[in-house]
Amino acid sequence: MFGAIFGYGFILMLTKSLPHVPILGGKFGPQENSIIQAAATGAGGMSGVFVAGLPAMYRLDLLSDDPKKDFGRILTITFVCAFFGLFAAVPLRRFFIINVARELNLVFPTPTATAMTIRSMHAVGSGAADALRKIKALGIAFIIALLIICVGQYADGILHNWHIFTWFYVWSGYTASGLLEPENWGWYIQLTPAFFGSGILVGLNAAVSWWGGTVVAWGLIGPLLVHYGECIGIAVGEGKWEGITRFSVMTGVDNPDYVPSPRYWMLWPGVMVLMVYSLIEFFLHGKVVWDGIKFAVHESARSINNRLQARGHSNAWFAKQAAKADADGGVEDFASAQDQVPTWVWVAGTLAALVLAMIVSEVQFHMNAGLALLACILGVIFAFMSIYGGAVTDCAPLTASAKASQLVYGGITKNHFAIKDAQRINLVAGNIASGTADVANSLVSDFRVGFLLKTPPKLQFYAQAMGTVVSVFLAPGIFVLFMSAYPCVYRPSDDPADICPFAAPSVAAWQAVATAVTMPSIPIPKSSAYFSIAMGILCAVQAIVKHFWLVGSREKYRDWLPNWMSVGVAWVLGPDSGYANAILFGSITAWWWRKWFNNHFDHFDMDLKSEADSEDDRIIDLFSSFPPAKGVEHEPNPLTARAVIVGIILGSLVNASNVYLGMPPSTYQQQSHNTNEL
């Protein structure tokens, strides 16, 4: 969405100021706009590898002592994840967007909203004026958010973090020590525009679920665990701040006398919830996988049959399977054979990336080539799960994919490798599997945008490939630069009072899971294991009830079910309510805005839930009703140099912000005491 809207504004400025300049001037249509968006997506890079997997490897001493020394290894694993996911996702376009989109009601909410926005910006009449108003609103929101964050660095207790309980503690003359207890459990208000905006987009159900999960974990279960001695915290305060305690320590898991922190105890129920709910939902739609297998067989048979016929030969079985491929149901594909990505391109690319993955894993990470092959296969399986999850719920379960991969490799390597070798294999495989799923999900989402705008798939693929080439070199460089500036992210201090400016919650989660599943016996407290099993059963039951019973007239009650993906994130994140409060406030604001100013909300809101809830055919009909702007009814070649360049620039900005957003600033109370005392 960012690339589509800002790309529109930038190109529109060029076409008006330099109308006759080659490359920069000329007509600008929706298909070229979708090329900008595709290039921006490719250049945006993968966030998970750099904000979780790689820093976790450094924390476990699985790489060298300095990321700069490992730039080559970081570059190659980025290349493997990016291009294997890119090439392997090409055949999934026809399966998810053409063959089963109608049957499984795959709406792709965000890609559909993006395509709708692009089409409305290029429509005649009021469309252009509406687009300019949206761009202006987006620009104003961007400037306000930038000012809040930048100025907030110098007035943290005023414009960024409101530690209300600390205020009252200070005003009491540092005598009401009980007010520090809520602070110890991370209860404060954070003015974060990013998560406020996320709340507007995700809606009440996901936001309330996240906030409710935070209350249950860090307002109820955590304090009870400490009260009964099941978990402990580490006192880090001195003098008038003597009551300050940390409950989020994740180190020392391999010590024989380890007593868990509340965050470590809650990590396992969180992982269980994330995995079970997404996997049960996936298996309940196992027909997707079966249809995918049949689709692959039919398409392969058709390709072989065409080659046999071209040489004057025939085979009855291949001809029969090819006929089934032609008869597969689904919506009509506007793209002709000439507009599709050539088969030899994605097949050769997939095989080359697969071979490279095995070589890189064997040579640079001392991981058996067979295990690398399995990681790539898991990546394709998780891509199915992620694309399906994103198409239905607009939330791709990439976290669950990574944790599932870690558990699989934990079982494979147990008692067969040294601990450090097993941990290295575990994290490398997790990076490959989740990175592949991430890139594949992004490309198929782009294909959905192009399908609605009738942009040739091969042009979108080439645009994202060019953006990916840039991101493969840019993302590792940004990562190394960021780690050099903030070494505490990958080399945390042993002193509990030494607080890193960045919380890096995902890093701690990956590190803890990799440590636990590679030990001879997994150090999960029995009480945590029992609670995890109970939560897993509850998630599975809810998914089954939702799938089989809450249908038809009862489907409306689904809105009252908790979103277990949000709950799981709250439990894994640790004792910190800042994000939960911001998302809840954003969702309540959107609900109030829609309720009392619905027309104004629909004009500026980019989520377009009403269109997202429509059937696929209705969405296509809706797009065809938009009159195209004069002069752009037919775009002979939307893959222009200006579109790719603008898209890559915008995507690079997103890439640079991914590491920062993936390792959110640590807002733990110790950092804000001096500010709050003013």
N, C-alpha and C positions, 0 to 999 in steps of 0.2 A: 504494500500500500504506500509506504514511504517513497519508494522508487517511482511508482506510477504517478503520484501526485506532484512531487517535486520535479520529476522528469518532465512532466507536462508543462509546468510553469517555466522551466529553464529553456526547453525547446521552443515554446511559444514566444519567449522573449527573443530568441535568436531569429525566428522566422519573421518577426515584426521589425526588428532593428536591422537585420541583414537579409532582406528577402531574396536578393538576386546573387548572393555570394554562394559559389559552389560548396557543396557538403553541408554548410551551416544553414543556408536558407532553403526555401521551397516548402511544399505542402507537408502537412503533418497530420497523420491519421491515427485511429485507435490501434491498428496493428503495429505500427511503429512504436506506439506507446507501450504495447505489451512486450516488445523487444527490449525496451529500456528496463522494464520490470524484470525480465528474464536475466539480462546481463547484471542487474543489481543483485538479484538473488544469488547468482553464481559468485560474484565478487564479495558477497556478504560472508562467505566462508562458513565453517562449522564451528560452533561455539563449544560444544560438549568436550571435544578432545582437549581444548586449551584451558578450559576453566575447571576441569575435573580430572580426567585420566592422567595427563602428563604431569601436572603438579603433584598428584598422588604418588607417581613413580619416583619423583625426587624426594618426597617425604619419607619414602621407604628405602632410600639409598639404592635404587635399582638402575640409576643412570649416573652420570658423573656429578661432580659437586657444583657445576656451573652450567646453566642452559646454553650459554654461548658455545661451549665445547661440543654440545650435542646438536648444533643447528642442522647438520647433515641428516642425522637420524630423525629429527623432528620434521624436516622437509620431506623425507621419503614416506613416512607414515601418513603425513597429510596428503601427499600425492596419491597414495594407495586408497585411502578412504574416499577422497574427492572423486577420483576418476572411476573407481570400481562402482561406486554408487551411481555416478552419472550414466555410465554405459548400461549397467544392469537394469536401470529404471525405464529405459526406452520401451521395451515390450509391455511394460505395465500400463502404459497409456491406453492402449486399445482395450486391455482387460478391465481396468477400473473406470475409464471414462466412457467407453463405447459399449462394452458387453454387459457389465453388471450394474452400471450406475442406476438404471431404472429399477431393476429387480430389487436391489438392496437399498434404494433410496439414498444414494450417495450424493449429497448436496454440495460438499466442499464449501462451507460457509464463507471463510475468508477469501479464497480465490474467486468465488462468485461475487462477493462484495467488491473485490478489486476490479473485476471485469465490468461490473455495473458502474463503478465510479469512472473507469476509463471511457466507457461508452457514453455516459452522460456528459462528460467533459467535452467530448467531440461532437455531440449532437447539435443540430441547428436550433435557432430560437433561443429559448431561455437556458439551454444546456450550458453554453459557454459562460454566461453570466453566473450561473450557479457554480460552475467550476471555479471561477475566479473568487467567488465568495468563500468556497471551501478552502482554496489555497490560502486566502488571506486569514481565515480562521485558524488553519493549521500553522501558518507562520507566526501568528500572534501567540498561540499556545506554546509553540517551540521557544519563542523569545522569553515568555514568562517563565517557562520551566528552566531555561538556561540561567536566567537571572536568579531564580530561587536557589539553584544548586551552587552557582558561582559565589553569590553573595553569602549564601549560607555557610560557606567554608570559613567565613570571618565572623559570623554571628550564629554559630551552630545552635545554641540554646534558644534562639529567637525564630530563625527561619528554617530550621531543618529538624532538629530533635527536641521534642518537648518532654522532658523527664519530670512529669508533674509531681510524682511522689518525692523526688529529690528536692524539688522546690519547697515543698512543705517541710521536709526534713531540715533544710537550711533555715527556713523561717522559724522553726521550733528551737533554734539555737543548738542544733545537732544533738538534741536530747531524745527525740521520738524515734529511736532506732528501729522500731517496728515498721516505719515507712520505707526502710531499705529492702524489706522482703519482696514487695512487688517489683522493685528495681532489679533485684537478684534474678528474678524469673523473667526479665525482659519486657515488663509492662510499661510502655511509654507510647507516645504518638510521634510518628515520623512524617514530615511533610515531604513526600517523595512524589513528584509529578508522574514519574514512570509508572509506579504501581497504582496511583490514582487513575491514570488512563487505562491501565489494565482492568481495573474494576469496572469502568464504564463499558468495556468491551465484553468481559466474561459474563456479566449479569449477576443477579442476586444468588442463584443457586450455588455456583462455584465459589463466590465470595463469602457467603455465609458459611459454607462448608469449611473453607480455609480458616475463617475466624473461629468457628465452633471447634475445629480440630485443635487450634491453638489454645483455646480455653480449657478443653478437656485435658490436653497434654501438660500444659505449663501453668494451669490454674488449679488443677485437681490431682491428676495422677502423679506428676512430678513432686509436688510438696508432700503427698502421702508417702511416696517411696522414700523420701529423705526422713520423714517423721518416724517411719518404722524401721529405719536403718538398712533398707534394701539398697539404697544408693547414697552417695556422699557428694558434697561439694568441696571446693578448695577455697579457703579464706585467703583473700588477696588484699584486703583493706588494712590500713594502719591508722592509728590516731582516731580522729573524729570520723573516719570512714571505716572503722574496724568491722562493721557489720557486713561489708561487701563480700560476697561469695560467688564463685563461678561454678555453674552447674553444667557447663558444656564441654568439659575436657574430654578428649577422645584418645589421648595417648596412654601408653602403658598397658595396652590390651594383652600383650604377650607375657606380662609378669604373672607368676604363679599366684600371688596374693592380691591380684587386681580386684578392686571393688568399683563397679561401674558408676559413671556419672548418670544423671537422669537422661541426658541426651543420648548416651550410648544405649541405655535401656530402651528408650523410645525409638531408636533407629530401627530395630528389628520389626516391631509392629508396623512402622512406616513402610519399610521395604516390602513386607508381606502384603500390606494393603495395595501398594502400587503394582506389585506383580500379579497377585491373585485376581484383582478386579479386572485389570486389562487383559490378562490371559484367559480368564473365564469368558469375558465378553468376546474375545477373539475365537475361542473354541466353540462358543454358541453359534458363531457364524462360520463354522468349519466348512460350510459349503463354498465360502470364498476361496479357501485353499484348494478344495477339490476342483472347483471350476477353473482355478488358475492352472492346476496340473493338466486338466483336459485341454485348456486353451493352449498351453505350451505344446502339447502333443499335436493338436490339430494344426497349429501354425507351422510347426516344424515339418509336419507331413505335407502341408501345402507348398512349402518352399521346396522340399525334395521333389514333389510331384511336378511342379513347374519346371524344374531343371530336367527331369526325365523327359517330359513332353517336348522341351526345347531340343533335346537330342534324339527325338523320334522314338522314345521308349515309353513304357507304361507299366504301372504296377497297381493291381486292383486294391490292395489295402491302403496304399498311399492316396490313391484317388478317392477312396471312400472317406478317409479322414479329412482330406482336403475339402470335400463337399460339406462335411460337418462344420468346418471352419467358416465356410461361406454362409452356412445356414445359422450360425450363432446369432442369438437374439441380441437386442440392444438398440440404442439410438443410432441414427444414421450419421456416418462420419463424413463431414464435408471434405476432408483432405483426400486428394487423389493419391495414387501410388507415387507420383512424382514429388508430392509434398511431404511424404513420410521420410523419416530418417532411414537411409539405406541400411538394409539388413547387415551387409558386410561391415558397415561402420561400427554398429553397436556390438556385433558378435566378436569382431576382431578386437575392439576396444576392451570388451569384458574379459576376453581370454588374456590379452596382454596385461591388463591390470591384475588379473588373478595370478599370473606367473610372477609379476613384479612383487605382489604381496608375499608370495612364498619365498622369493629370493631375499627380500628385505627382512622378513621375519627370521629367516635362517641365519643370514650373515650379520645383521646389525643388532638383533635382539635375542639371538640364540634360542629361537623358538622353532620347533620342528615344522617343516613345510606342510605336513599333513594337518597339524593344528591350525596353521594359517588358512588352509583350505576350508576347514570346518568353520573358522571365524567368518570367512566370506559367505559361506552358505547360511550361517546364522544371520548374517547381515541382510541377506535377501529375505529370509523368513520374517525377520523383524521389520523389514521394509513393508511387507504385506500388512503386518499388524499396525504399523505407524500410519501408513496411507489410509487404511480403513478407519482407524481411530480418528484421524484428522478429517476425513471426509464426512463422518457421522457427527462427531462431537466438537470438531475444530480444536481438538487437543491430541496431538500425536504422542503416544506413550513411549517416548525415547528413554526416559529414566528407567522405566520397567524393562526395556530392552537391554540396557546396559547391565542392570542388576541380574537379569536372567542369564546373560552371557557369563557374568562373573560366577554365578552359582554352578553353571554347567562346567566351566573350566576348573572350578574348585574341586568338583567331583572327579574330573579326568586326571588332574595332577596329584591328587592326594596319595601320599605314600609312594609316589613314583619320581618325584623331583625334590631337590633341596628346597627349603622354604623360600629363599630369595628367588630361585629360578621359577618356582611355582607362582610367586607373586608377580614376577615380570611377565610371564605368559598370561596370567589372569588379566592384567591391566592392558597389555597390548591387544589381546583378543577382544576385550571390552571396547577399546578404542576403535578397532576395525569394525566390529559389529554395529555399534551405535552410530559411528560416523557414516557408515554405508547407508544405514536406515535414514539418517538425517538428510543426506544429499538426495537419496531416491525420493523421499517424501517431498522435498522442495521442487524437484524437477516435475513430478507428476502434478503438483499443485500449479506450477507454471503451465503445464499442458492443459489443465482445466481452464485457466484464464484464456489461453490461446484458442481452445475449442469454442468458447462462447463468443470470442471476437473473430473467429475464422482466420486466425493467424497460422500459416503453415507450420506444422510441428518441427520440421527440420530446421527452420530458421530460428525458432525458439531454442532448440537444442544447441545450435551453433553459437547463439548469443550467450547462453548459460555456460557453454564450454569455454568461450573466450573469457568470461568473467571468472570462471573457475581457475583458469591458468594464472590469472592475476592473484587470486586469493591464495593459491597454493604457495606462492612466494611471500605474499604480504602478511598472511596470518602468522606464520612462524616468526617472521621478523618482529611483528607487534608483540607476540608472546615473549620472545627473548628480551625485548626492550622493557616490557612491563615487569618481568621477573627481575631484571637488573635493577630497576628502580625500587621494587618492593620485594627484596629477597625473603622477607618474613612469610610470604605466601607459601613458598616451597621449602623454607628452612625455618619453621616456627621455633621460637625461643622456648627453652625448658622452664623459664621463670613464669609462673602463672600471672604475675602482675604486669608482665610485658605484653601489651595488647597490640596486635597487628592492625594497621589501618583498614585491612580488608578481611571480612569474615570467612570467605571461601567455604561456604557450607558443603558444596558438592564435593570438594576435594577431601574433606574429612570423611564424608560418607563413602566415597570410593576407597579411601585408605582403610577405613574400618572393615568394610566388606572383604577387601582383598586380604587383609590380615586374618580375619576370622575364618574364611573358607579354606585357607591354605594351612591352617594349624592342624596338628594331629586330632584335636578335638575342638570343635567350634566353641569359643568362650561366650556363649549366650547364657545369661542368667535364666534359671528355670522358670522363674515367674514371668520374665519377658517372653520366653518361648511359649509358655501356656497362653499368655495374652495374645501373642502373635497368631497362634493357631486359632484362637477364638475369633479374632478379627478377620482372619482369612476365611473362616467358615461363614461369618456374617456377610462378608463381601460377596462370596460365591452365591449364597442364598438370595441376596438382593438382586444380583445380576440375573439369576434364573427366574425369579419372580417378575422382574422387569421385562424379561424377554418373552415369557410364556403367558403371564397373567395380566400384566398392565398393558393391554392392547385394546384396540377399538375404542369404545366409549370410556374405558378406564385409563387410557394412555395419558390423560390430563394429570393423573396423580403422580406421574414420574417426576414432575417438577418439585415434589415435596421430598423426594429421596435424596439423601446426602451424596455429594460428589466425592467418591472415595479417592479419586486422584488428587483432589485439593486437600483432603484430610491427610493423605499420606505425605504430601509435600510439607504440610505444617509440622508433622511429627519428625520428619527427617531434618528439617531446617534447624531445629534447636530452639532453646528458650529465647524467642525474639518475636514480639508482637507487632513490630513496626510495619512490616509488609502487610500482615493480615488486617491491621486497622486501616491502612491506606486503601487497600483493595475493597474492603467493606464500605468505606466512606464513598469511594468512587462508584460502586454499584448502587448504593442508596441514592446518590446524587442523580445517576442515570435513571433510576426508577422514578424518582420525584420529577425529574425533567420530562420524561416521557408521559407521566400521568397528567401533569398540569399544563405542559407546553408541547403537546405531541407534534404539532406541525413543525415547530421550530426544531425539535429534537430530530425528526425524520430528515430535515433538511441538512443538518450538520453531522449527524451520526454516520459513521463509516461501517457499522456492523451490518446494517440492512437485514435484520432478523426476519422481516416479513417475507423478503424474497428467498432467504435461506431456508425457510420452512416450506417453500413451495415444492411441487413436484418438478422433476427434471424437465419434462416437456414444457411445463408452464414457464420455466425460466428461459428456455430457448425461445419460446414464442415472445416472451417479454423483450428479449434482446433484439429480435427481428423487427419489433415495433419502433425502435429508435431510428429516426431519419438521419442518415449520415450527413456530415458537413459537406458543403459544396466543394468539389474538387478532390475529394478523398474517397469517392464511392468505391474505387478500385485502387489498391496500393500495389503496384507491380513488384516492388522490392522494398518491403518494410525493414529489412536488415541493413540499415544505413550505418555509416561510420559514426555519425553524430549520436545515434541512438545507443550504440555499443559504448562509446566513450562516456556519454553522460551516465549510462547505467553503471558502468564500472566505477566511476567517480563516486556516485551515490552509494553503491554497494561497499566501496572501500571505507566510507565513513561509518557505515553500519558495522563493518568488520572491526574497525578500530574500537568501537563502543562495546562490541560483544564481550571482550575480556573484562572490561570494567563492570558491565552489568551482570556478567556471570559470577563475578567475585564482589558482591555488593559491599560498600563500606561498612566496616564494623561499627555498630552503633551501641556497643555495650556501654553501660553506664559510666565506667571509669573515665572514658574519654570526654565526658560532658560535664564532669563535676565542676571544673573551674569555670566553664561557661555559665552553668546554672547558678553558681554562687553570685554572679554579677548582679 
